Structures are given as structure tokens and as C-alpha cells.
Amino acid sequence: MRLIKEGKTKVVYELPDGNILLKFKDDATGKDGVFDPGANQVGLKIEGLGLGGLRVSAFLFEELRKAGVPTHYISADFAAATMTVKPVTQFGHGVEFVCRFKAVGSFLRRYGLYAVEGQPLDALVESTLKDDGRDDPPITQDSLEALGIVGHDEFDYMRGLTKKVSRLVRDVLSKKGAELYDIKVEFGRLRDGSIALIDEISPGSMRAYNGGEALSPMDMIRLIVG
């Protein structure tokens, strides 16, 4: 295997056959020991988070496969805490989409003059650039097109996929008695040029609540995969 990079929550390797191996870590994003899926730095380590996040991601990728959503997922090895995925090309240095069902986190911090915590947002989709040095700035569809990062039709397609993925995850959590407030996803291009969901779909990239109380990543893992 060839090491490609060590990210905040995963180590990325290239396999001899050209596929990619993701090694999940127990690190979580946040600040001062407090979990925050919207943060762009590692803030804490949670024992068992890597394997738990992998198990949730594998389960949800399989559900998405059944729903006809294109993804980069191939298989998972729980004993090694790794996931094998197809190689992809990012849009620019990475563009993420956030689907918001209720106002919380950075949305509330930005728009607190108008929004209140928990306000329904009806699957509102925002996009952000992956840029740690600039705190992952929000970016509009027109700006992405002007900068040559994402085309207008491509954006519409990914926004639609974001809603489909997010509603599936919301329904999975709802059956377990929890409510999804927001979730962050990313897309890339497969070798054939088609667009697919990439990265992971784990508790580290979403916020969920039960009875008005925020669930920790480990709470969500236990809820979704036992």
C-alpha cells in the first residue's frame, strides 16, 4: 500500500489494484474536547469511534446502494477498521454539502438574528469549500461556477442527491427514535466521469437529537448498528 495522506479522522492509502483504502481513526472534530461535526480540526479522541463510524458508514452505504444512489463504496473490513472505495477526483480541493432539517450549529451562529435553535428548515442545502485555513467558507452555486469548480447542472444534481441521501439517513434515525438535524456529505468524480457520494456517512458528520437532547457520536453508533 502507498500512503496518500493522513487526514483528521482517516488515513488514506492506495492499494496495488488502484482502489483506495480508508483507515478509520478514533479522532473526532470539535474544540476544547467538545464534539462538533462542523469543526475543521480534531478536538477529541473517542475510544471505539473509528470502528463504530465505519460500521455506520458501511450500513448506510449498503442502504444507499439499494436506493440506487451512486457511491464510491466497495467493502468494509471491521476487524481492520478499514473501508475499500473506488478512486475519485474531488471538485477543486473538495466541496461539501450540508443538508439542514433544523437550525443548529454554524447556521444558527451565522443567522441568529433571524433563526432560532431547532427552527424547521425543510432539507435546506448549503455548500462549503474544504479549506481549513479559511474555516471551510460557505460558497454559492454561482460562485462555484464562476471559479470553475462545479458546473451549474452538476450543482443541481449534487443538491438533489444530497437531499435524497439525507432523507434516507433521517428515516433510518427516525425508526430508532432519533431526529436528524443536519448532515454533511461530499461528492467526487469516478474514473468514468460520473458523480458519486464519497468519504464517509458516519456520526462524525451529522447532528441528531432525542427528546431535544443532542446525541453523542457513540450514542448514534449504538442506535444505528447496536
MDAnalysis code that builds the backbone (N, CA, C; Angstrom):
import MDAnalysis as mda
import numpy as np

u = mda.Universe.empty(678, n_residues=226, atom_resindex=np.repeat(np.arange(226), 3), trajectory=True)
u.add_TopologyAttr("name", ["N", "CA", "C"] * 226)
u.add_TopologyAttr("resid", np.arange(1, 227))
u.add_TopologyAttr("resname", ["MET", "ARG", "LEU", "ILE", "LYS", "GLU", "GLY", "LYS", "THR", "LYS", "VAL", "VAL", "TYR", "GLU", "LEU", "PRO", "ASP", "GLY", "ASN", "ILE", "LEU", "LEU", "LYS", "PHE", "LYS", "ASP", "ASP", "ALA", "THR", "GLY", "LYS", "ASP", "GLY", "VAL", "PHE", "ASP", "PRO", "GLY", "ALA", "ASN", "GLN", "VAL", "GLY", "LEU", "LYS", "ILE", "GLU", "GLY", "LEU", "GLY", "LEU", "GLY", "GLY", "LEU", "ARG", "VAL", "SER", "ALA", "PHE", "LEU", "PHE", "GLU", "GLU", "LEU", "ARG", "LYS", "ALA", "GLY", "VAL", "PRO", "THR", "HIS", "TYR", "ILE", "SER", "ALA", "ASP", "PHE", "ALA", "ALA", "ALA", "THR", "MET", "THR", "VAL", "LYS", "PRO", "VAL", "THR", "GLN", "PHE", "GLY", "HIS", "GLY", "VAL", "GLU", "PHE", "VAL", "CYS", "ARG", "PHE", "LYS", "ALA", "VAL", "GLY", "SER", "PHE", "LEU", "ARG", "ARG", "TYR", "GLY", "LEU", "TYR", "ALA", "VAL", "GLU", "GLY", "GLN", "PRO", "LEU", "ASP", "ALA", "LEU", "VAL", "GLU", "SER", "THR", "LEU", "LYS", "ASP", "ASP", "GLY", "ARG", "ASP", "ASP", "PRO", "PRO", "ILE", "THR", "GLN", "ASP", "SER", "LEU", "GLU", "ALA", "LEU", "GLY", "ILE", "VAL", "GLY", "HIS", "ASP", "GLU", "PHE", "ASP", "TYR", "MET", "ARG", "GLY", "LEU", "THR", "LYS", "LYS", "VAL", "SER", "ARG", "LEU", "VAL", "ARG", "ASP", "VAL", "LEU", "SER", "LYS", "LYS", "GLY", "ALA", "GLU", "LEU", "TYR", "ASP", "ILE", "LYS", "VAL", "GLU", "PHE", "GLY", "ARG", "LEU", "ARG", "ASP", "GLY", "SER", "ILE", "ALA", "LEU", "ILE", "ASP", "GLU", "ILE", "SER", "PRO", "GLY", "SER", "MET", "ARG", "ALA", "TYR", "ASN", "GLY", "GLY", "GLU", "ALA", "LEU", "SER", "PRO", "MET", "ASP", "MET", "ILE", "ARG", "LEU", "ILE", "VAL", "GLY"])
u.atoms.positions = np.array([
    [0.844, -1.204, 0.000],
    [0.000, 0.000, 0.000],
    [0.874, 1.247, 0.000],
    [0.351, 2.286, -0.626],
    [1.062, 3.569, -0.646],
    [0.268, 4.597, 0.148],
    [0.929, 5.192, 1.133],
    [0.264, 6.222, 1.928],
    [0.020, 7.453, 1.067],
    [-1.246, 7.901, 1.022],
    [-1.588, 9.119, 0.290],
    [-1.616, 10.308, 1.227],
    [-2.340, 10.173, 2.334],
    [-2.363, 11.261, 3.307],
    [-2.946, 10.774, 4.624],
    [-2.617, 11.483, 5.683],
    [-3.226, 11.229, 6.984],
    [-4.149, 12.401, 7.295],
    [-5.449, 12.140, 7.229],
    [-6.429, 13.184, 7.477],
    [-6.783, 13.300, 8.942],
    [-7.786, 14.129, 9.215],
    [-8.187, 14.364, 10.608],
    [-8.799, 13.129, 11.247],
    [-9.604, 12.408, 10.491],
    [-10.311, 11.258, 11.060],
    [-10.004, 9.945, 10.346],
    [-9.221, 9.992, 9.244],
    [-8.900, 8.780, 8.499],
    [-7.505, 8.867, 7.903],
    [-6.892, 7.693, 7.694],
    [-5.643, 7.601, 6.951],
    [-5.989, 6.994, 5.588],
    [-5.431, 7.569, 4.514],
    [-5.802, 7.171, 3.155],
    [-4.606, 6.507, 2.468],
    [-4.851, 5.285, 1.945],
    [-3.820, 4.534, 1.233],
    [-4.307, 4.193, -0.175],
    [-3.353, 4.029, -1.094],
    [-3.670, 3.496, -2.416],
    [-3.284, 2.029, -2.442],
    [-4.200, 1.177, -2.870],
    [-3.952, -0.251, -2.959],
    [-3.294, -0.592, -4.292],
    [-2.634, -1.746, -4.387],
    [-1.963, -2.129, -5.648],
    [-2.895, -2.177, -6.853],
    [-4.194, -2.467, -6.628],
    [-5.130, -2.539, -7.759],
    [-5.700, -1.180, -8.154],
    [-5.249, -0.113, -7.468],
    [-5.703, 1.234, -7.804],
    [-6.851, 1.727, -6.955],
    [-7.507, 0.832, -6.221],
    [-8.558, 1.268, -5.309],
    [-7.946, 1.940, -4.084],
    [-8.791, 2.518, -3.263],
    [-8.342, 3.297, -2.112],
    [-8.782, 2.610, -0.822],
    [-7.895, 2.602, 0.177],
    [-8.200, 2.046, 1.493],
    [-8.262, 3.178, 2.510],
    [-9.366, 3.264, 3.236],
    [-9.539, 4.271, 4.277],
    [-9.429, 3.592, 5.643],
    [-8.495, 4.038, 6.458],
    [-8.314, 3.508, 7.813],
    [-8.934, 4.502, 8.791],
    [-9.974, 4.074, 9.495],
    [-10.718, 4.964, 10.374],
    [-10.013, 5.119, 11.720],
    [-9.977, 6.365, 12.209],
    [-9.329, 6.690, 13.474],
    [-10.374, 7.024, 14.539],
    [-9.938, 7.067, 15.786],
    [-10.839, 7.404, 16.892],
    [-10.926, 8.903, 17.133],
    [-10.302, 9.691, 16.263],
    [-10.318, 11.151, 16.412],
    [-11.637, 11.728, 15.917],
    [-12.113, 12.767, 16.611],
    [-13.357, 13.443, 16.228],
    [-13.093, 14.935, 16.104],
    [-13.840, 15.599, 15.219],
    [-13.706, 17.041, 15.083],
    [-14.430, 17.746, 16.223],
    [-13.924, 18.905, 16.594],
    [-14.517, 19.673, 17.680],
    [-13.517, 20.684, 18.211],
    [-13.812, 21.176, 19.407],
    [-12.944, 22.174, 20.028],
    [-13.030, 22.039, 21.541],
    [-11.859, 22.086, 22.174],
    [-11.781, 22.020, 23.642],
    [-12.488, 20.794, 24.202],
    [-12.326, 19.663, 23.499],
    [-12.895, 18.419, 23.984],
    [-14.368, 18.240, 23.736],
    [-14.988, 19.164, 22.983],
    [-16.430, 19.082, 22.709],
    [-16.630, 18.731, 21.243],
    [-17.387, 17.670, 20.977],
    [-17.649, 17.216, 19.610],
    [-18.440, 18.248, 18.827],
    [-18.005, 18.494, 17.580],
    [-18.716, 19.398, 16.681],
    [-18.467, 18.926, 15.252],
    [-19.481, 18.333, 14.582],
    [-19.272, 17.845, 13.219],
    [-18.944, 18.944, 12.230],
    [-19.219, 20.201, 12.584],
    [-18.928, 21.312, 11.692],
    [-17.534, 21.887, 11.860],
    [-16.790, 21.389, 12.854],
    [-15.444, 21.914, 13.097],
    [-14.470, 21.381, 12.054],
    [-13.370, 22.129, 11.832],
    [-12.390, 21.668, 10.849],
    [-11.066, 21.300, 11.505],
    [-11.130, 20.936, 12.797],
    [-9.937, 20.464, 13.487],
    [-10.321, 19.325, 14.418],
    [-9.344, 18.483, 14.732],
    [-9.576, 17.409, 15.688],
    [-9.637, 18.013, 17.085],
    [-10.721, 17.712, 17.817],
    [-10.894, 18.288, 19.143],
    [-10.878, 17.281, 20.260],
    [-11.021, 15.990, 19.924],
    [-11.046, 14.960, 20.954],
    [-10.881, 13.584, 20.334],
    [-10.526, 12.635, 21.174],
    [-10.414, 11.234, 20.775],
    [-11.452, 10.451, 21.557],
    [-12.224, 9.614, 20.849],
    [-13.271, 8.822, 21.478],
    [-12.995, 7.355, 21.176],
    [-12.685, 6.582, 22.203],
    [-12.357, 5.179, 22.002],
    [-13.526, 4.440, 21.347],
    [-13.228, 3.739, 20.269],
    [-14.249, 2.975, 19.562],
    [-14.945, 3.750, 18.458],
    [-14.638, 5.043, 18.332],
    [-15.318, 5.868, 17.335],
    [-14.978, 5.441, 15.913],
    [-13.704, 5.098, 15.668],
    [-13.298, 4.735, 14.320],
    [-14.049, 3.520, 13.803],
    [-14.037, 2.443, 14.577],
    [-14.737, 1.230, 14.164],
    [-16.243, 1.467, 14.118],
    [-16.769, 2.181, 15.094],
    [-18.201, 2.462, 15.109],
    [-18.625, 3.286, 13.916],
    [-17.822, 4.298, 13.583],
    [-18.122, 5.124, 12.417],
    [-18.058, 4.325, 11.133],
    [-17.113, 3.402, 11.061],
    [-17.011, 2.528, 9.887],
    [-18.248, 1.645, 9.767],
    [-18.692, 1.079, 10.878],
    [-19.866, 0.190, 10.839],
    [-21.115, 0.955, 10.388],
    [-21.265, 2.191, 10.890],
    [-22.404, 3.005, 10.469],
    [-22.291, 3.357, 8.993],
    [-21.104, 3.769, 8.560],
    [-20.894, 4.133, 7.158],
    [-21.201, 2.959, 6.233],
    [-20.687, 1.772, 6.580],
    [-20.920, 0.591, 5.743],
    [-22.414, 0.272, 5.664],
    [-23.096, 0.345, 6.801],
    [-24.538, 0.076, 6.824],
    [-25.286, 1.064, 5.932],
    [-24.969, 2.350, 6.069],
    [-25.680, 3.363, 5.290],
    [-25.322, 3.294, 3.802],
    [-24.062, 2.990, 3.475],
    [-23.693, 2.840, 2.068],
    [-24.460, 1.678, 1.435],
    [-24.657, 0.606, 2.184],
    [-25.425, -0.528, 1.663],
    [-26.884, -0.123, 1.440],
    [-27.446, 0.662, 2.362],
    [-28.817, 1.151, 2.197],
    [-28.920, 2.068, 0.971],
    [-27.912, 2.886, 0.755],
    [-27.908, 3.781, -0.400],
    [-27.767, 3.000, -1.694],
    [-26.983, 1.925, -1.652],
    [-26.861, 1.073, -2.839],
    [-28.233, 0.528, -3.248],
    [-28.991, 0.071, -2.255],
    [-30.341, -0.443, -2.517],
    [-31.249, 0.646, -3.092],
    [-31.014, 1.901, -2.669],
    [-31.843, 3.017, -3.126],
    [-31.386, 3.582, -4.464],
    [-30.320, 3.008, -5.029],
    [-29.848, 3.446, -6.332],
    [-28.999, 4.702, -6.312],
    [-28.431, 5.057, -5.152],
    [-27.558, 6.235, -5.056],
    [-26.126, 5.831, -5.389],
    [-25.487, 6.490, -6.357],
    [-24.102, 6.144, -6.712],
    [-23.127, 6.558, -5.610],
    [-22.252, 5.646, -5.204],
    [-21.254, 5.938, -4.174],
    [-19.912, 5.328, -4.576],
    [-18.879, 5.665, -3.818],
    [-17.549, 5.094, -4.079],
    [-17.311, 3.825, -3.265],
    [-18.270, 3.414, -2.466],
    [-18.099, 2.297, -1.528],
    [-17.970, 0.959, -2.250],
    [-17.000, 0.139, -1.802],
    [-16.839, -1.226, -2.306],
    [-17.096, -2.233, -1.186],
    [-16.339, -2.131, -0.081],
    [-16.484, -3.097, 1.003],
    [-15.860, -2.535, 2.281],
    [-16.120, -3.230, 3.399],
    [-15.561, -2.824, 4.685],
    [-14.963, -4.028, 5.390],
    [-13.892, -3.811, 6.137],
    [-13.256, -4.847, 6.958],
    [-13.291, -4.355, 8.400],
    [-14.256, -4.844, 9.173],
    [-14.419, -4.347, 10.543],
    [-13.249, -4.758, 11.434],
    [-12.642, -5.904, 11.178],
    [-11.525, -6.364, 12.000],
    [-10.336, -5.407, 11.887],
    [-10.164, -4.830, 10.703],
    [-9.046, -3.905, 10.481],
    [-9.469, -2.446, 10.557],
    [-10.776, -2.202, 10.744],
    [-11.329, -0.836, 10.766],
    [-10.999, -0.082, 9.485],
    [-11.181, -0.761, 8.334],
    [-10.877, -0.146, 7.046],
    [-12.053, -0.274, 6.082],
    [-12.094, 0.630, 5.126],
    [-13.086, 0.609, 4.059],
    [-12.356, 0.721, 2.728],
    [-12.735, -0.131, 1.781],
    [-12.179, -0.059, 0.435],
    [-13.164, 0.677, -0.458],
    [-12.659, 1.672, -1.186],
    [-13.521, 2.502, -2.019],
    [-12.878, 2.699, -3.395],
    [-13.685, 3.157, -4.337],
    [-13.190, 3.450, -5.678],
    [-12.414, 4.768, -5.664],
    [-11.411, 4.900, -6.502],
    [-10.688, 6.177, -6.594],
    [-11.579, 7.247, -7.204],
    [-11.447, 8.458, -6.708],
    [-12.260, 9.567, -7.211],
    [-11.399, 10.816, -7.365],
    [-11.937, 11.758, -8.101],
    [-11.334, 13.086, -8.215],
    [-12.265, 14.070, -7.536],
    [-11.710, 14.910, -6.654],
    [-12.516, 15.904, -5.958],
    [-12.851, 17.070, -6.882],
    [-13.861, 17.827, -6.489],
    [-14.152, 19.101, -7.136],
    [-13.267, 20.151, -6.470],
    [-12.310, 20.680, -7.222],
    [-11.335, 21.582, -6.622],
    [-10.560, 20.831, -5.558],
    [-10.468, 21.426, -4.371],
    [-9.840, 20.760, -3.225],
    [-10.896, 20.122, -2.326],
    [-12.123, 20.044, -2.835],
    [-13.206, 19.433, -2.077],
    [-14.333, 20.411, -1.815],
    [-15.544, 20.008, -2.168],
    [-16.748, 20.798, -1.893],
    [-17.693, 19.906, -1.098],
    [-18.173, 20.408, 0.032],
    [-19.092, 19.634, 0.870],
    [-20.479, 20.263, 0.833],
    [-21.471, 19.415, 0.983],
    [-22.861, 19.856, 1.015],
    [-23.447, 19.527, 2.386],
    [-24.125, 20.488, 2.966],
    [-24.768, 20.301, 4.267],
    [-26.273, 20.386, 4.071],
    [-26.977, 19.350, 4.491],
    [-28.436, 19.358, 4.430],
    [-28.959, 19.602, 5.836],
    [-29.778, 20.645, 5.972],
    [-30.259, 21.065, 7.291],
    [-31.774, 20.869, 7.402],
    [-32.168, 20.058, 8.372],
    [-33.587, 19.870, 8.664],
    [-34.049, 20.806, 9.767],
    [-33.121, 21.184, 10.653],
    [-33.430, 22.145, 11.705],
    [-32.212, 23.023, 11.973],
    [-32.458, 24.250, 12.408],
    [-31.376, 25.219, 12.616],
    [-30.557, 24.870, 13.851],
    [-29.252, 24.732, 13.639],
    [-28.332, 24.433, 14.739],
    [-26.918, 24.694, 14.229],
    [-25.944, 24.707, 15.113],
    [-24.543, 24.823, 14.711],
    [-24.213, 26.113, 14.000],
    [-23.407, 26.005, 12.925],
    [-22.919, 27.200, 12.231],
    [-24.056, 27.985, 11.588],
    [-25.118, 27.314, 11.179],
    [-26.257, 28.030, 10.590],
    [-26.832, 29.015, 11.606],
    [-26.977, 28.554, 12.834],
    [-27.519, 29.404, 13.890],
    [-26.543, 30.516, 14.257],
    [-25.247, 30.204, 14.239],
    [-24.252, 31.236, 14.555],
    [-24.249, 32.335, 13.499],
    [-24.463, 31.967, 12.242],
    [-24.445, 32.960, 11.162],
    [-25.739, 33.755, 11.082],
    [-26.862, 33.076, 11.313],
    [-28.155, 33.692, 11.041],
    [-29.025, 33.819, 12.292],
    [-28.371, 33.925, 13.433],
    [-29.093, 34.008, 14.702],
    [-29.985, 35.229, 14.844],
    [-29.774, 36.244, 14.006],
    [-30.645, 37.416, 14.030],
    [-32.042, 37.056, 13.528],
    [-32.121, 36.007, 12.713],
    [-33.384, 35.626, 12.100],
    [-33.866, 34.226, 12.511],
    [-32.938, 33.345, 12.807],
    [-33.286, 31.955, 13.101],
    [-33.222, 31.680, 14.596],
    [-34.000, 30.700, 15.028],
    [-33.944, 30.239, 16.418],
    [-33.555, 28.763, 16.402],
    [-32.943, 28.316, 17.481],
    [-32.477, 26.934, 17.553],
    [-33.638, 25.962, 17.371],
    [-33.416, 24.977, 16.494],
    [-34.431, 23.966, 16.250],
    [-35.484, 24.366, 15.239],
    [-35.345, 25.549, 14.648],
    [-36.318, 26.003, 13.650],
    [-36.304, 25.080, 12.437],
    [-37.466, 24.612, 11.954],
    [-37.504, 23.736, 10.780],
    [-36.935, 24.431, 9.542],
    [-36.144, 23.695, 8.759],
    [-35.515, 24.257, 7.566],
    [-35.837, 23.472, 6.294],
    [-36.604, 22.390, 6.399],
    [-37.133, 21.683, 5.230],
    [-36.025, 21.244, 4.266],
    [-35.018, 20.541, 4.780],
    [-33.934, 19.989, 3.948],
    [-33.219, 21.069, 3.134],
    [-32.935, 22.197, 3.772],
    [-32.173, 23.270, 3.134],
    [-30.746, 22.781, 2.879],
    [-30.222, 23.047, 1.687],
    [-28.878, 22.591, 1.334],
    [-27.935, 23.784, 1.189],
    [-26.799, 23.710, 1.875],
    [-25.728, 24.698, 1.739],
    [-24.485, 23.985, 1.222],
    [-23.587, 24.744, 0.603],
    [-22.319, 24.177, 0.146],
    [-21.167, 24.955, 0.761],
    [-20.074, 24.239, 1.041],
    [-18.883, 24.860, 1.622],
    [-17.639, 24.329, 0.929],
    [-16.591, 25.138, 0.907],
    [-15.307, 24.702, 0.381],
    [-14.504, 24.044, 1.489],
    [-13.839, 22.931, 1.187],
    [-12.929, 22.329, 2.156],
    [-11.647, 23.160, 2.162],
    [-11.491, 23.957, 3.186],
    [-10.353, 24.874, 3.275],
    [-10.135, 25.186, 4.751],
    [-9.302, 24.386, 5.405],
    [-9.076, 24.557, 6.845],
    [-8.569, 25.954, 7.189],
    [-7.719, 26.504, 6.325],
    [-7.134, 27.807, 6.613],
    [-8.142, 28.938, 6.605],
    [-9.292, 28.717, 5.964],
    [-10.332, 29.745, 5.893],
    [-11.640, 29.270, 6.530],
    [-11.507, 28.273, 7.418],
    [-12.657, 27.766, 8.178],
    [-13.791, 27.272, 7.290],
    [-13.430, 26.586, 6.199],
    [-14.419, 25.968, 5.307],
    [-15.548, 26.943, 4.945],
    [-15.233, 27.985, 4.177],
    [-16.229, 29.033, 3.904],
    [-17.423, 28.548, 3.082],
    [-18.626, 29.036, 3.401],
    [-19.795, 28.755, 2.551],
    [-19.567, 29.372, 1.175],
    [-20.138, 28.739, 0.140],
    [-19.990, 29.262, -1.209],
    [-21.278, 28.997, -1.985],
    [-21.641, 29.929, -2.835],
    [-22.890, 29.806, -3.584],
    [-22.686, 29.013, -4.880],
    [-23.794, 28.607, -5.464],
    [-23.768, 27.893, -6.739],
    [-23.113, 28.753, -7.817],
    [-23.462, 30.019, -7.884],
    [-22.901, 30.907, -8.900],
    [-21.394, 31.080, -8.718],
    [-20.941, 31.184, -7.467],
    [-19.505, 31.348, -7.211],
    [-18.732, 30.095, -7.599],
    [-19.288, 28.925, -7.316],
    [-18.631, 27.674, -7.704],
    [-18.489, 27.590, -9.222],
    [-19.515, 28.042, -9.929],
    [-19.461, 28.023, -11.388],
    [-18.461, 29.051, -11.906],
    [-18.462, 30.252, -11.311],
    [-17.552, 31.319, -11.761],
    [-16.091, 30.928, -11.562],
    [-15.819, 30.163, -10.517],
    [-14.443, 29.747, -10.222],
    [-14.048, 28.475, -10.961],
    [-14.959, 27.927, -11.726],
    [-14.653, 26.727, -12.497],
    [-14.530, 25.470, -11.653],
    [-15.182, 25.447, -10.485],
    [-15.087, 24.289, -9.587],
    [-16.214, 23.299, -9.839],
    [-17.441, 23.806, -9.933],
    [-18.626, 22.969, -10.142],
    [-19.533, 23.661, -11.153],
    [-19.970, 22.929, -12.163],
    [-20.883, 23.479, -13.149],
    [-22.291, 23.630, -12.583],
    [-23.092, 24.466, -13.243],
    [-24.449, 24.753, -12.763],
    [-25.295, 23.479, -12.682],
    [-25.292, 22.678, -13.737],
    [-26.085, 21.445, -13.753],
    [-25.533, 20.425, -12.761],
    [-24.215, 20.383, -12.627],
    [-23.600, 19.466, -11.655],
    [-24.036, 19.813, -10.238],
    [-24.089, 21.101, -9.934],
    [-24.508, 21.535, -8.609],
    [-25.943, 21.089, -8.341],
    [-26.816, 21.307, -9.307],
    [-28.215, 20.901, -9.139],
    [-28.326, 19.395, -8.890],
    [-27.517, 18.626, -9.623],
    [-27.535, 17.166, -9.462],
    [-27.070, 16.776, -8.052],
    [-25.985, 17.384, -7.583],
    [-25.465, 17.048, -6.249],
    [-26.387, 17.537, -5.147],
    [-27.042, 18.663, -5.363],
    [-28.013, 19.137, -4.375],
    [-29.173, 18.148, -4.257],
    [-29.634, 17.626, -5.394],
    [-30.696, 16.633, -5.366],
    [-30.259, 15.352, -4.668],
    [-29.019, 14.895, -4.959],
    [-28.501, 13.702, -4.305],
    [-28.331, 13.935, -2.805],
    [-27.897, 15.132, -2.438],
    [-27.736, 15.460, -1.016],
    [-29.054, 15.278, -0.273],
    [-30.133, 15.764, -0.851],
    [-31.443, 15.636, -0.211],
    [-31.881, 14.176, -0.134],
    [-31.611, 13.420, -1.191],
    [-32.006, 12.011, -1.196],
    [-31.242, 11.236, -0.128],
    [-29.929, 11.439, -0.065],
    [-29.095, 10.768, 0.941],
    [-29.531, 11.169, 2.346],
    [-29.721, 12.458, 2.550],
    [-30.048, 12.968, 3.879],
    [-31.397, 12.464, 4.365],
    [-32.360, 12.386, 3.474],
    [-33.683, 11.893, 3.873],
    [-33.639, 10.408, 4.207],
    [-32.786, 9.656, 3.493],
    [-32.640, 8.246, 3.831],
    [-32.055, 8.091, 5.228],
    [-31.001, 8.855, 5.523],
    [-30.389, 8.791, 6.853],
    [-31.380, 9.262, 7.920],
    [-32.127, 10.312, 7.615],
    [-33.144, 10.805, 8.552],
    [-34.164, 9.717, 8.868],
    [-34.582, 8.971, 7.841],
    [-35.575, 7.919, 8.056],
    [-35.016, 6.776, 8.885],
    [-33.744, 6.441, 8.671],
    [-33.102, 5.391, 9.468],
    [-33.090, 5.792, 10.948],
    [-32.708, 7.038, 11.220],
    [-32.658, 7.520, 12.602],
    [-34.053, 7.632, 13.197],
    [-35.013, 8.056, 12.393],
    [-36.371, 8.222, 12.885],
    [-36.943, 6.893, 13.376],
    [-36.636, 5.813, 12.677],
    [-37.112, 4.491, 13.083],
    [-36.500, 4.056, 14.413],
    [-35.368, 4.681, 14.766],
    [-34.702, 4.369, 16.026],
    [-35.075, 5.353, 17.136],
    [-35.991, 6.290, 16.806],
    [-36.451, 7.238, 17.804],
    [-35.644, 8.513, 17.913],
    [-34.780, 8.775, 16.932],
    [-33.949, 9.983, 16.946],
    [-34.307, 10.876, 15.767],
    [-33.919, 12.134, 15.854],
    [-34.225, 13.111, 14.808],
    [-32.940, 13.724, 14.266],
    [-32.766, 13.625, 12.965],
    [-31.601, 14.206, 12.314],
    [-31.807, 15.699, 12.119],
    [-30.859, 16.507, 12.623],
    [-30.927, 17.965, 12.455],
    [-30.146, 18.411, 11.226],
    [-28.947, 17.873, 11.045],
    [-28.175, 18.199, 9.843],
    [-27.160, 17.107, 9.565],
    [-26.678, 17.089, 8.321],
    [-25.689, 16.091, 7.904],
    [-24.835, 16.689, 6.799],
    [-23.545, 16.332, 6.804],
    [-22.592, 16.838, 5.815],
    [-22.146, 15.691, 4.916],
    [-22.186, 15.908, 3.590],
    [-21.774, 14.882, 2.631],
    [-20.851, 15.506, 1.589],
    [-20.173, 14.638, 0.841],
    [-19.254, 15.110, -0.194],
    [-19.377, 14.217, -1.418],
    [-19.136, 14.799, -2.584],
    [-19.205, 14.067, -3.836],
    [-17.893, 14.212, -4.597],
    [-17.663, 13.266, -5.498],
    [-16.483, 13.324, -6.349],
    [-16.785, 12.649, -7.673],
    [-15.791, 12.659, -8.568],
    [-15.955, 12.015, -9.875],
    [-15.263, 10.652, -9.859],
    [-15.983, 9.640, -10.295],
    [-15.370, 8.336, -10.502],
    [-14.566, 8.367, -11.797],
    [-13.843, 7.298, -12.055],
    [-12.987, 7.261, -13.250],
    [-13.771, 7.397, -14.544],
    [-15.040, 6.974, -14.530],
    [-15.846, 7.083, -15.750],
    [-16.477, 8.464, -15.913],
    [-16.149, 9.385, -14.997],
    [-16.648, 10.753, -15.086],
    [-17.953, 10.995, -14.361],
    [-18.591, 9.932, -13.893],
    [-19.860, 10.092, -13.184],
    [-19.629, 10.608, -11.764],
    [-20.653, 11.227, -11.201],
    [-20.579, 11.810, -9.861],
    [-21.122, 10.810, -8.850],
    [-20.405, 10.657, -7.725],
    [-20.810, 9.697, -6.699],
    [-20.567, 10.276, -5.308],
    [-21.318, 9.791, -4.345],
    [-21.109, 10.133, -2.945],
    [-19.801, 9.520, -2.481],
    [-18.972, 10.295, -1.775],
    [-17.661, 9.800, -1.339],
    [-17.478, 10.031, 0.161],
    [-16.281, 9.741, 0.631],
    [-15.878, 9.918, 2.030],
    [-16.643, 8.932, 2.922],
    [-17.247, 9.396, 4.009],
    [-17.964, 8.529, 4.933],
    [-19.332, 9.124, 5.247],
    [-20.219, 8.302, 5.806],
    [-21.510, 8.790, 6.299],
    [-21.625, 8.284, 7.727],
    [-20.942, 8.927, 8.620],
    [-20.849, 8.433, 9.987],
    [-21.347, 9.491, 10.967],
    [-21.490, 9.134, 12.241],
    [-21.934, 10.108, 13.241],
    [-21.041, 11.340, 13.343],
    [-19.788, 11.218, 12.871],
    [-18.897, 12.366, 12.915],
    [-19.266, 13.458, 11.930],
    [-20.231, 13.188, 11.042],
    [-20.615, 14.188, 10.042],
    [-22.087, 14.573, 10.136],
    [-22.696, 14.310, 11.301],
    [-24.118, 14.644, 11.444],
    [-24.444, 15.032, 12.880],
    [-25.589, 15.706, 13.040],
    [-26.126, 16.013, 14.358],
    [-27.508, 15.393, 14.467],
    [-27.735, 14.666, 15.558],
    [-29.045, 14.064, 15.786],
    [-29.447, 14.289, 17.241],
    [-30.748, 14.344, 17.459],
    [-31.282, 14.637, 18.791],
    [-32.330, 13.600, 19.180],
    [-32.483, 13.418, 20.464],
    [-33.516, 12.535, 21.002],
    [-34.154, 13.245, 22.185],
    [-35.445, 13.589, 22.033],
    [-36.117, 14.318, 23.105],
    [-35.521, 15.679, 23.363],
    [-34.977, 16.307, 22.318],
    [-34.378, 17.630, 22.462],
    [-32.951, 17.619, 22.946],
    [-32.403, 16.433, 23.251],
    [-31.030, 16.309, 23.724],
    [-30.130, 15.834, 22.592],
    [-28.985, 16.505, 22.424],
    [-28.044, 16.116, 21.370],
    [-27.448, 14.751, 21.678],
    [-27.383, 13.902, 20.649],
    [-26.778, 12.586, 20.796],
    [-25.281, 12.673, 20.514],
    [-24.482, 11.993, 21.303],
    [-23.044, 11.916, 21.043],
    [-22.805, 10.957, 19.886],
    [-21.607, 11.002, 19.272],
    [-21.318, 10.045, 18.202],
    [-21.508, 8.594, 18.637],
    [-21.090, 8.249, 19.850],
    [-21.240, 6.887, 20.328],
    [-22.702, 6.528, 20.555],
    [-23.500, 7.506, 20.974],
    [-24.955, 7.274, 21.106],
    [-25.526, 6.888, 19.751],
    [-25.133, 7.617, 18.703],
    [-25.666, 7.343, 17.369],
    [-25.208, 5.999, 16.842],
    [-23.962, 5.643, 17.130],
    [-23.458, 4.343, 16.702],
    [-24.278, 3.230, 17.340],
    [-24.499, 3.326, 18.657],
    [-25.273, 2.297, 19.351],
    [-26.709, 2.254, 18.811],
    [-27.231, 3.404, 18.462],
    [-28.605, 3.484, 17.977],
    [-28.764, 2.837, 16.599],
    [-27.801, 3.086, 15.708],
    [-27.925, 2.643, 14.324],
    [-27.483, 1.195, 14.114],
    [-26.356, 0.810, 14.709],
    [-25.828, -0.535, 14.448],
    [-25.690, -1.383, 15.701],
    [-26.127, -0.896, 16.843],
    [-26.119, -1.707, 18.064],
    [-24.767, -1.773, 18.750],
])
